[in-house]
Amino acid sequence: MYKLFIRPLLFLLPPEKAHYWAMTWLKMVCKLPGIKPLLRAIFAFKPMELKQHIAGLHFTNPVGLAAGLDKNADYMH
């Protein structure tokens, strides 16, 4: 559904509008009971070979988020 419908629609929008729309939609969907744990279970990616220990910190995987993902701190939860 994403590749056939949602992604093409998002790519028609200017980047800022697409980002706002996607983040707002995700925020609304996550308010439904059970959705957050379901999304965590589906998208959790924690292979043992990617674990890192750097400067006393433990990382389950070395991939981070882009600095501007939540630049206005509107979607912290």
C-alpha positions as CSV (number, residue, x, y, z in Angstrom):
1,M,0.0,0.0,0.0
2,Y,2.8,2.4,0.9
3,K,4.8,1.9,-2.4
4,L,1.7,1.9,-4.6
5,F,-0.4,4.7,-3.1
6,I,1.1,6.7,-0.2
7,R,4.6,7.2,-1.4
8,P,3.6,8.5,-4.8
9,L,1.2,11.0,-3.2
10,L,3.8,12.2,-0.7
11,F,6.3,12.7,-3.6
12,L,3.8,15.1,-5.3
13,L,4.0,17.4,-2.3
14,P,6.8,19.8,-1.4
15,P,9.2,18.2,1.1
16,E,8.1,20.3,4.1
17,K,4.4,19.6,3.5
18,A,5.0,15.8,3.0
19,H,7.0,15.7,6.2
20,Y,4.3,17.5,8.2
21,W,1.6,15.3,6.7
22,A,3.4,12.1,7.4
23,M,4.4,13.0,11.0
24,T,0.9,14.3,11.8
25,W,-0.6,11.1,10.4
26,L,1.8,8.9,12.4
27,K,1.1,11.0,15.6
28,M,-2.7,10.5,15.2
29,V,-2.4,6.7,14.4
30,C,-0.2,6.2,17.4
31,K,-3.0,7.4,19.7
32,L,-5.0,4.3,18.8
33,P,-4.7,1.6,21.5
34,G,-2.1,-1.0,20.7
35,I,-0.6,0.7,17.7
36,K,2.7,1.8,19.3
37,P,3.7,-1.7,20.5
38,L,2.6,-3.1,17.1
39,L,4.8,-0.7,15.2
40,R,7.7,-1.4,17.5
41,A,7.3,-5.1,17.0
42,I,7.1,-4.7,13.2
43,F,10.0,-2.3,12.8
44,A,12.4,-3.2,15.6
45,F,15.7,-4.1,14.1
46,K,18.2,-5.3,16.7
47,P,20.7,-7.8,15.2
48,M,23.5,-8.8,17.6
49,E,26.2,-8.1,15.1
50,L,25.3,-4.4,14.9
51,K,25.5,-3.7,18.7
52,Q,28.1,-1.0,19.5
53,H,29.7,0.1,22.8
54,I,31.2,3.6,22.4
55,A,32.3,6.0,25.1
56,G,30.5,4.0,27.8
57,L,27.2,4.0,25.9
58,H,25.4,1.0,24.5
59,F,23.7,1.2,21.1
60,T,21.6,-1.7,19.8
61,N,22.3,-0.5,16.2
62,P,24.5,2.2,14.8
63,V,21.8,3.9,12.7
64,G,20.4,7.2,14.0
65,L,17.8,9.7,13.0
66,A,18.3,12.7,10.8
67,A,18.9,15.9,12.8
68,G,15.8,17.6,11.3
69,L,13.3,14.7,11.8
70,D,11.6,16.5,14.7
71,K,13.2,19.9,14.5
72,N,10.3,21.7,16.3
73,A,10.0,18.9,18.9
74,D,6.3,18.4,17.9
75,Y,6.5,14.6,17.9
76,M,8.7,13.7,20.8
77,H,6.5,11.0,22.1
